Amino acid sequence: MTHYLVWNFDMNYDIVIRGGEVIDPSQRLRRVCDVAVSNGRIAAVDDTIDCSTAQTVIDARGQFVMPGLIDLHVHVYPHSPFGLEPDPLCPAGGVTTMLDAGTAGSYNFDAFRRETIDQSRTQIFSLVNLSCIGLACGSLGELLDRRYADPDGVVETIERNRDVAVGVKIRASANIIGDGEQGWANLNDAIRSARESNTWLMVHIGDSPMPVPELVEALSPGDCITHCFRASSRRITDDNRNIFEAVRAAAERGVIFDVGHGFGSFNWNVVQAALDDGFEPTTISTDLHTMNIHGPVYDMPTTMSKFLMLGLPLDRVVEMSTTIPAKILNQPDELGTLRVGTVADIAVLERLTGEFVFSDSNQQTRTASELLVAATTVRRGEIVPGGGGRRMVHLPE
């Protein structure tokens, strides 16, 4: 019998999750065992845990038990046309930590924090948009007028909110930041904001005013390209379906390539070409917002399932959805892990088998043999009511 760590509690556990297949890349752990929770912390991980005095016992046999999922790209500021209510996303997708990808800027970040971040039970970190109004005006182009760019305000906002504001965001599409010199001026302002705030920059790509190889060469290790599998005139692959050498070099030096599935930013052909050329994303995320929550994205487990269908091993998919995002958020000792003593954020996922139709952002479909669904979510040591449901299940005709 293999034994793991047990914290020195009185053994009266709040929760014991029994018999699931535990997957924790942070510990290189994958085996059937039990997980116990006490006082909001992981109390024990062992082959068999005595649950006779546990308040709640969860039977996870046949299911996967992993750290709470971390979604590095959501929009949860409700005063934006894109913004969702964050807490319902937690049980539906097994997501216990999320990063708002710049829905608010310097002018409305305080309201976002006061009304949403501080009121939510789900842990929310955020990027600050270079545009002072963030995404308050939807798709009208928040930086087409350069007067909305507020690099100094971004730096000041991050400084006042260091505990939750972790970086900078720019949507680098020509219809959002402008063409030519204006586009570069906005991008350079965003880069400067990240450097002066000692944080990092997330760049949304798609019909960008500059070629992707030039864009990534302007980024530093720790900066992030999101929507990395978008199909547009500006993408990470060349006309021969090969990864640009500048893109590969950027990844090797530490630039993050994030999925950010979204409504128009995930294309089967681009992701397949990238994987065929030996290029994997750094992190899996959804870009969940009001226009894609009922398809084609739905949630994190559905997005993860697409990468299983594309041939990535489950351990790697879990790592891209837990351990690596925790490191990016500078939280590897608390989040994205089931190490004893850490915050008890846990996702229990059920694997459905059969035939399931998945769609990319261009209405192209593929059929998969398995689908992950959130069965139980533990957030900070408490079971969250609700689960994933079946709205993402689409069967072949």
N, C-alpha and C positions, 0 to 999 in steps of 0.2 A: 504494500500500500504506500502510495506517495502522499506525503504531508506537506502542506504549504503553511504560510504564516497565519498565526492567530493572535489578534490583539488581546490585551489583558482586560477583557470585560468580565462581567459577572456571569456570562453565558446566557443571560436572559435576553435573547436577541429580539429586536423589533421585527425583522424580516429574515427569513431564510428562503433562498431560491434553490430548489433541489433538483439535481439530476440533469441539468442542462449541459450542453456542450459549450464550455467557457472558452471564449476567444479574446485574448488580451495581448496584442502585439507588443505593448510596452514591456511585458514580462516574457515574451516569446512563449506564451502559455496557450495551449489548445488541448483540452481534454474534458471529459465528462467529470464534473465535480460540483460541489455546493458552494454557495456564496452567502455569507451572513452580514447583516447590517445592524448597527446599534448607534444611537445618538447621531444619526446623519452621516456616519462614516462606515467604510468597509471594515468589518470586524474580523472576518475570517474567510479564507478560501482554502477548502480542504476536500479530500475525497468524500468524506461523510461527516456531516455536522449534526450534532444532536439538536433537534428542533422541538423537543418535548415541551420546552417552556417559551418557545417563540410566539410572539403575538400573531404573526401572519406567516403562513407557509405557502410558497408559490411552487406549484409542480411545473417544472420547465422541461420535463423529459421530451426529447424529440425537437427541442428548440435551441436556438443559439442565445447565449448570454454574453454580453459584451459591454464595454464602457458606454455610457450615454453618448449618443451620436453628437457630433459638433458640426453644425452647418455654417460654413464660412461665407455664405452669400444668401442673405434674405433681405426682405424689405418689410419692416414692421413698425413704421411710423404712420399711424392711421390718418394723419392729416395730409398725406400724399395720396394721389390717385392709385399708387402702387401698393400702399401699406396695408398689411394684414394685422389682425390681432395676434400677438405672439404666443400667448399661453395655450390656445387650442392646438397649435402646431406641435406641442411637446408630446402629448400622448399619441397623437395621430401618426407621428413619424419617429418616435423614439429619440427625439432631439432634446437634449437637456441644456445645451449651450448653443447660442446662435450669434452670428456677427451680422449686424445690419450694415449693408454695403453702401453707405453714404446717402441714405434717404434724406437726411437733414444736413444743412450747412451751418455756417457760423451764426446766421440770424435766427434760426429756429431750433438749434441743437438744445438749448436750455429747456425749451418747451417739450421736446422729444424726451429728454432725460426725465423731466419732472412728471410728465403724464404717462410715459410708457416704460422706460427703462427701470425707474425706481419703483413703479407700481406692479411690475410683472414678477411672477414667481419663478419663471424661467430665466436663467442667466443670459443677459444680453450685453455684448460688447458692440462697439460701433466704430465705423469709419466716418470721418467728417468730409463732406463734399467740398470741392474747391469752390463751387458756386455757393454764394451766401444764402440762397434760397433752397438749396438742395433740389429735390425732385418734386417740389410743391406744384409745379406747373406741368407735370407729366412729361409729355413728349414734345414740348414746344422748343426745346433747345436751351438749357439753362446757362450756357456759356457762349451763345451766339453774340450776345452783347458783352464785350469784355469788361464792362463796368460791374458785372456780377461776380467776376473772379475776385476772391478775397483771401489771398495767401496769408497775409498777416493775421486775419481773423481766424483762419484755420489753426494756425500755430497757437494763438491765444486760447482758443476753445479747447484744444487738446491739453494745454497746460493746466486749465482749470478743471479738467475732467479726466485726469490721468488714470483713474481706476476703471473707466469704461471706454474712453476714447483712445483707440490704439493705433490709428493710422489715418491715411488720406485716401480719397476716392476721386477719380475723374472718369467720365464716360467719353472715351476718345473716339467718337464718331464725328464725321465732318458735319452732319446735320445737327450736332449738339455743341461742338466746340469751334466750328468754323474750319475753313480750308487754309492751306498754305501757311503764311507767317502767323496768322491768328491762331491756327491750330497748334503750332509749335509753341507759341507764347503761352497758351493755356497749359499745355503739357509741362513746359518748363516751370511755370508757377506751381503746379502740383508737385513736381519733383522737389522744388525748393521748400515747399511747405513740409514735405516729409523729412527732408534733411534737417531743417531748422527745428522741427519738433522732435527730432531723434526717434522717428517712428518709421513707417514703411508706406508705400504707395500701391494701391490696387488700381489697375488700368483696365477698363472695359474696352475691348476691341470689337470692331465691326465697321467696315467702310470707313476706316480711319483716314485722316488727312495725310498720314505718313505711312510708308511701307512698314510692315511688321518687323523686318530685319533691322531697319533704322530705329524703330521704336524700342525694341528690346535692348539695343546697344546703349540706349540712354538710361537704362535702368540699372540698379545696383542689387547685389545679393539681398534677399529678403523682400524685395518688391515683388509684385504679383501681376500676372496677366490673367484676367478672368474671361470667361466665354472662349476658352482656348480651342474649342472644337467647332467654332462658328464657321458656316459656309458663307463667304462673301468675297468681295474683291480683295480684301485684306485678311488673310488667314495665315496660319502657321505652316501650311504646306505650299509648295510651288506647283506649277502647272503639270508637273510629272508625278504629283502625289507624294513627293518627298519632303521631309521636314527641312526647312531652311537651316543651313549650317549655323547662322547667327542665333536661331532659336535654340538649337541643340547646345550651342556654346553657352547661351544665357542660362539654360537649365543646369548645366554642369557647374556654373559658377554660383548657383544658388538663387536664381530668379524662380519664383513659384509659378506654376501653370495650373490654374484652378478651372474646374469644369464649368461651374455657373450655368447649368443647363438652360434654364429660362424658356421664354416663349419663342425666341427666334435665334437661339445661340448654341444649338447642339445638332450636329448633322452626322448621320451614320457614315457617310462616305469619308468625311474628314477624320472622324475618330478612328475608323478602320484603317485608313491610310497611315495615320500616325502610329497606331499600334503595330501595323505591319512593318513600319520603318524603325521599330524598337523604341518608340517615344511614348511614355506613359504620363498621365497627369500627375501633379504632385498631390492634389487634394480633390475630393469629390464634394460638390455642393450643388444646391438646387436653383438658386436665384428665384426662390418662391416669391410670388407677388399676386395681386388680385387677378391677373389675366392668365395664370397658368396653374393655379392650385387645383383646378378640376381637369387638368390635362393640358399638355402632355407630361407635366412634371409630377404632380400629386404630392410627393414627399421624398425624404431621403432614402428609405428602403427601396422604393421603386427605382430611383436613380442608381442606387448601388446595384440593383438587380440587372440593370442594363449592362453594367461592366462585367458582371458574372457571365451574361450571355455572350459578351465579346471575348471571353476567354481569360480574364484576370482571375487569379485564385482568390478564394474567399478571405484568407488571411490578409492579403494585400488590399483588398477592397475595404476591409474593416480598418486597417492601418490608415488608409487615405481618408477615412471618415471619423477617426478618433485620435490616434496617437500623433499623427503629423499635424492636424489642425491645432491640437493642444500646444505643441511646440511653437507654432506660428503665433499663437496668442500669449506666449511666454507663461504658460500654465502647465508645463509637463509634470510637475510634482503634485498637482491637484486634480487635473482634468484628463480625460482620455485614457484612463487607467483604472484597473481594479486592484491596485496595490493596497494592502492593508493599511489603514490609517487615512486614506484619501477620501475625498467627498464621495458619498454613495450616489453617484449618477450611473444608472444601469439601464441598458436597453435589452429587452428580451424579444427576439425576432423569431417569427414562425416562418418556415419555408414551405410554401405551397408548391406542389409539383403538378405538371400537366402541360397544357399549351396556353401561352399567354401572349397577347399581341401588345408590343411596345411601339410607341411612336416617337420619332425625333421631332425637332422643332419645325421641320419642313413637311409634316404630314406623311412622311415615309414610314412604313411599318416593317417590323421584323417580329418573328415568332420565337419565343423563348420557352424553355422547359421548366423554369423555376421562377418564383416571385417571392421576395422577402416582404413580410408585413409585420408591423409593430404589434406585438401581442400584449406586452406589459412594459411600462416605463416607471422607473424609480428615479425621482428627482430630489436630490439632497436628502435622501433617506426616507422619502414618503412616496407611496404608490400613487400615481396620478390616475384618476378615473378616466376611463375611455381607452380606445385603442385605434388601430389602423382601419378597421372596417374592410369593406370589399369594393369601394367605389373605383379603385384603380385596376380591378380585374376585368380584362377584356379578352374574351375567348374567340378563337377563329370561328367563322361561319360554318 
